[in-house]
Amino acid sequence: MKAQAGTIYLVGAGPGDPKLITVHGREVLESADAVVHDRLISPELLKLARLDARIEDAGKTPGRASRSQEEINDLLIALAREGLSVCRLKGGDPFVFGRGGEEVLAARAAGIPVVVVPGISSALAGPTAADVPVTHRGVESSFTVVTGHDARSSGDAGVDWQRIAGTPGSIVVLMGVGNLGTIARKLVQGGRPPDETVRVVERATLPEQRVVSGTLANIGAIARESGLEAPAVVIVGAVVGVLDPGAAT
């Protein structure tokens, strides 16, 4: 499918491995006049863009000045108003902690056509790449995906970890490796057993993928000692040991 002039396409690039972008996403990327991409997008994907495509880095890096979300929205709208087809290339899936909804609303308010192309979220690909089935018959029949970015927040702005801890099923935490000790402690305070198994997958699906396992009681210390860094996916629950019974030992 060729990208249409004056249209913004929110394309999910997948969890990291450039081969995991969807066929639809690749078609848009290869034909778009402009590509506005996030920080963690594989450089290999950008090689698929047209040689004459306008490439804009809209990634947000901690500690570095970067475009605000409002500035990104304005950029997308301005490019589309120039008559360009715009591929907004976002890590994972555009609607899983990707602020894709905000970009859709901004485009619609400006009268710009917008198309969302789903992508594989790291919330699913991360556990799978580390041999963890987020659901497994007889073990868990549900899972919860939550952001760990604001784990140190309190009040209405933060995640209700008490509620998350009390929700049956596996827990998948995105953007939480920097706050992992705090997250584990809050889950235990909310009623999760300290010996519940945890697996952390750093740079999931990429050649440099690294996997560390432990329990809620010790995963914070293990992650620090291992030097784990973002991006990483955290999985909590009995499913961690389904395919690897010695995961937490």
C-alpha positions in Angstrom: 0.0 0.0 0.0 1.5 3.3 -1.1 1.2 6.2 1.5 -1.2 8.9 0.4 -0.3 12.5 0.2 -1.5 14.7 3.0 -2.0 11.8 5.3 -0.4 10.9 8.6 0.3 7.2 9.3 1.0 6.1 12.9 3.1 3.0 12.3 4.1 0.5 15.0 7.7 -0.5 14.3 7.6 -3.5 16.6 9.7 -4.3 19.7 13.2 -3.8 18.3 14.1 -6.4 15.7 13.5 -4.6 12.4 12.2 -7.8 10.8 9.2 -7.7 13.2 7.6 -4.7 11.6 4.3 -5.6 9.9 4.0 -5.9 6.1 1.6 -2.9 6.1 4.0 -0.9 8.2 6.9 -1.6 5.9 4.9 -0.6 2.9 4.0 2.8 4.4 7.6 3.3 5.5 9.0 2.5 2.1 6.7 4.9 0.3 6.3 7.9 2.6 7.5 11.3 1.8 8.5 12.0 5.4 9.4 9.8 8.3 9.2 11.1 11.9 10.7 8.5 14.2 11.2 7.7 17.9 14.5 7.3 19.6 14.6 3.5 19.9 13.7 2.7 16.3 16.2 0.4 14.7 18.5 2.2 12.2 18.0 -0.7 9.9 14.3 0.3 9.5 15.3 3.9 8.5 17.3 2.4 5.6 14.0 1.2 4.1 12.8 4.8 3.7 13.1 6.5 0.3 16.4 8.1 -0.4 14.6 11.5 -0.9 12.3 11.1 2.2 12.5 13.8 4.8 13.7 12.2 8.1 12.9 13.8 11.4 14.2 12.4 14.8 11.4 13.0 17.3 12.9 10.8 20.0 12.9 11.8 23.7 16.1 11.1 25.5 16.3 11.5 29.3 18.5 14.4 30.3 18.6 15.9 26.8 16.6 18.7 25.3 14.1 17.2 22.8 10.8 18.1 21.1 7.8 18.2 23.4 4.7 16.2 22.4 3.0 19.4 21.3 5.9 20.2 19.0 5.8 16.7 17.6 2.1 17.1 16.9 2.7 20.4 15.2 5.5 18.9 13.1 3.3 16.0 11.9 0.5 18.4 11.0 2.8 20.8 9.2 4.3 18.1 7.1 0.9 16.8 6.1 -0.3 20.3 5.2 2.7 20.5 2.8 1.0 17.7 0.9 3.5 15.1 2.1 2.6 11.5 3.2 3.9 11.2 6.7 5.1 8.0 8.4 5.1 8.5 12.2 7.3 5.5 13.1 6.8 4.5 16.7 8.3 1.7 18.8 6.1 -1.2 19.6 2.4 -0.4 19.0 1.3 3.2 18.6 -1.4 2.9 21.3 0.6 1.1 24.0 2.2 3.9 26.1 3.2 5.5 22.8 1.0 8.7 23.0 -0.4 7.7 19.7 -3.9 8.7 20.8 -2.7 12.2 21.4 -1.3 12.4 17.9 -4.5 11.1 16.4 -6.6 13.6 18.3 -4.3 16.5 17.2 -4.4 15.4 13.6 -8.2 15.1 13.6 -8.6 18.5 15.2 -6.5 19.9 12.4 -8.5 18.2 9.8 -5.7 15.9 8.7 -6.5 12.3 7.6 -4.8 9.8 9.9 -4.3 6.0 9.7 -3.1 3.8 12.5 -1.0 0.7 11.6 -0.7 -1.7 14.5 2.6 -3.0 15.7 3.9 -5.8 17.9 4.2 -4.4 21.4 7.2 -5.3 23.6 4.6 -6.1 26.2 4.0 -9.3 24.2 7.3 -9.7 22.3 9.5 -9.2 25.4 8.1 -12.1 27.4 7.9 -14.4 24.3 11.5 -13.7 23.4 12.6 -14.7 26.9 10.5 -18.0 26.8 7.7 -16.7 29.1 4.1 -17.3 28.0 2.1 -14.5 29.6 -0.8 -16.9 29.8 -0.6 -20.7 30.2 -3.4 -23.1 30.7 -3.6 -24.2 34.3 -1.2 -21.4 35.5 -2.6 -17.9 34.4 -5.5 -17.0 32.2 -4.9 -13.2 32.2 -2.2 -10.6 32.3 -2.0 -6.9 33.1 0.3 -4.4 31.3 1.4 -1.3 33.3 3.9 1.5 32.9 6.7 1.6 35.5 7.9 5.0 34.5 6.1 6.8 37.3 6.6 4.2 40.0 8.0 6.8 42.5 4.9 9.0 42.0 2.1 9.1 44.5 -1.5 10.2 44.5 -3.7 10.4 41.4 -0.7 10.8 39.0 0.9 7.5 39.8 0.0 3.9 39.1 -2.2 2.3 41.8 0.2 -0.5 42.6 -2.1 -1.8 45.4 -4.8 -2.4 42.8 -2.3 -3.9 40.3 -0.9 -6.2 43.0 -4.4 -7.5 43.8 -5.3 -8.1 40.2 -5.2 -11.9 39.3 -2.8 -13.0 36.6 0.7 -12.1 35.3 2.0 -8.6 35.4 4.0 -7.1 32.5 5.8 -3.8 33.3 7.1 -1.5 30.6 9.6 1.4 31.2 10.2 0.1 34.7 13.8 -1.1 35.0 15.0 2.2 36.5 12.3 1.9 39.3 12.4 -1.9 39.6 13.2 -2.0 43.3 10.4 0.4 44.1 8.0 -1.5 41.9 8.8 -4.9 43.5 8.5 -3.4 47.0 5.1 -1.9 46.2 3.8 -5.2 44.7 4.8 -7.0 47.9 3.2 -4.3 50.0 0.0 -4.8 47.9 -0.1 -8.5 48.7 2.1 -10.3 46.1 4.4 -12.9 47.7 8.0 -11.9 48.1 9.1 -15.2 46.4 7.0 -14.6 43.3 9.2 -15.1 40.2 10.3 -12.2 38.1 12.1 -12.0 34.8 13.6 -8.9 33.2 14.3 -8.8 29.4 16.7 -6.1 28.3 16.6 -5.1 24.6 14.2 -7.8 23.8 14.3 -9.4 20.3 17.7 -7.8 19.5 21.0 -9.7 19.2 22.2 -8.1 22.4 19.1 -9.3 24.3 19.9 -10.1 28.0 17.7 -11.9 30.5 17.9 -11.8 34.3 15.6 -13.6 36.7 14.8 -13.5 40.4 12.0 -12.9 42.8 10.2 -9.8 44.0 12.3 -9.9 47.1 15.7 -9.7 45.3 15.1 -8.6 41.7 15.9 -5.0 42.5 19.4 -5.9 43.8 19.9 -8.4 41.0 19.1 -5.8 38.3 21.4 -3.2 39.9 24.3 -5.7 40.1 23.7 -6.9 36.5 23.7 -3.3 35.2 20.4 -3.7 33.5 19.3 -0.7 31.4 16.3 0.5 29.4 14.7 -0.6 27.3 13.6 -3.6 29.3 10.4 -5.5 30.0 9.6 -7.0 33.4 7.4 -10.0 33.8 6.0 -11.0 37.3 4.2 -14.3 38.0 4.2 -18.0 37.9 4.4 -18.0 34.1 8.0 -17.1 34.4 8.9 -20.6 35.5 6.6 -22.6 33.2 9.2 -23.2 30.5 12.2 -22.7 32.9 11.5 -24.2 36.3 14.8 -22.9 37.7 14.2 -19.3 36.7 14.1 -17.8 40.1 16.9 -19.8 41.7 
